[in-house]
Amino acid sequence: MVTKATMRICRRLSVVLLLLTCAAAAGELGASLQLEGRMACQRGAAWLIACQAADGSWQQDTALSAQAALALVAVAADVPSARAARSQAIAYLQESLAQTAPPLSPDALVAVLRLFLREDIAVPPKIVARLHAQVAAGETPARDAMPILETLLLLQRGAVAAQPGAPAGQEQETARLVELLYAKIMADGENSGEQLGECLAARMAMGAAAVGAAAQQRLKELRGAAGSLRFTELYWLARVLYAQADAEATWRTPLLIMLLEKQRGDGGWGGNEENPEIRLVDSAWALQALAVLLAEALPQGE
């Protein structure tokens, strides 16, 4: 009888063999590793969909539902069957956004807005203005502020800016807040991979693509310690490295191998059986990281 432990060992051996097969690929991921990654996306998406409730949510939690839907959007090219689940989730989130009481927390709201940005869904300017006011007034925790600022920048530069009633001048104020928070986080020195990734992503959203020496050194350290990073940190690290238009597979391969090794037999990620919510969050971020790692490299200079 084959035990679960034996199955885990066999799976790890197969991943190691894939790593050895793909190590010779100079400028791109090997075909076998790409295939294994896309199959992992399909298994992960199937697990997420199986956890979705009949109302389109995940545990009737707005932030969690938005993250899960973002993961399904990220892997849409590899999992076209997830379209119905995404549509149900979006309907649930639109209803949540329309409710006035209780108001969504900033982190839940920004997760919904990120999803709407990806799906090109209109966002009322008053919601963007309210979120901007909360950040400007210091009403959001520092750890949540940077992804909120990045989302605000993207909204203020995009469709929201062209809508009637959109406040003027907010984009410049948001960019100023990004630089202030970035300087503070870098000065503290004890920044996590998540914090650094969020900072650099926000600065890229405002057109500041250059990465300073201190940030580059921290990125190098994070790449070296990737095995101990949380799934959120892996996502932000992959996203920043990808945005730097590094076409080489040298950074993609070990991160992808790591995500493949960490995937559970049921298709999800995360090891906390006592808390299903943690597994859902971990799986959503792992899928988004996988999507970045499997994406085609940006042309140099873009």
Phi, psi and omega in degrees: 000131181278121180274165177298323179297318178297319179297321179295318180297317179298319180294318179296321178297320180294324178292320178298319178298321177297318180299317179294323180293323187268353186297334183280348181291121188279307190247001182206165176293143177294155182299320181295319180291321176299316180298315179298322178295318180290325175293323177296321176301316181295317179294318180295318179295319179298321178294316179299316181297322179296336180272353183286138179279168183296333180278003179094355183263174167245109180058026180052036179246121186295311181297316179296319180295321179294319179295318179296318178294321176300321178296318180293324176295318183298326182255020185303323182296329181265344183227070181297339181290350181278001185301317182296318179296320177297316181298318178296319180295318180297319178298318178298317183289324176297322177293319179296320181292329182284339180287139182265338181219134349285149180293151179290145174292157181304320182291325176291318181296318182290328176296319177295316182294324176299318179296315181296325175298314181296324184264004178058045178261134183298139178241126180300133180303329182294329178290318178296318180297321180295317179295319178300317181296322179296317180292314182298328181274002180074024183273357179252142177302146182302325182291338180263348192292319188293313176297330176294316180296319179298316180296319177300316179301314181296321179289316183292335178268348186255226189296328183297323182298332183270354183277148175299138179089001179288125180297144180268152173081359183287330182300315180297321179293320178297316179299321178297318179295324177300312182295321179297314182291322178299314180299319180294315182295318180291326179291326180295325176081333182264053183269140177280169176298325179295312180299313182296315179299317178297318179299309184293324178296319179294319179293325176295325179296333179263008174093001180268080187281340183293137179247124182292169183298320181295318179292321178297319179296319179294321176299318179298318179296319180294321177298322180288335181251024187302330182297337182258003183280149173285165183295327176296320179294321178298321179297309184293324177297313179298321182294318181292316179298322178295317182295338177283003175061038176275105185282347183288151180276358187300327179267332183288315189302308181296325179293319180294316177303318181297316180294323178295319180293327184277348181292135181280166180297334180276357179104343180269182177234172178092147186245008185267095181289337182284339184231094181301330181297321179296319178296321179295315180297313179300318182293321179296315180291323179297319178295319178295322176294318178302317181299320178294316183294331182268353181290152176294144180295142175291146173299143180301136177096353179263000000 
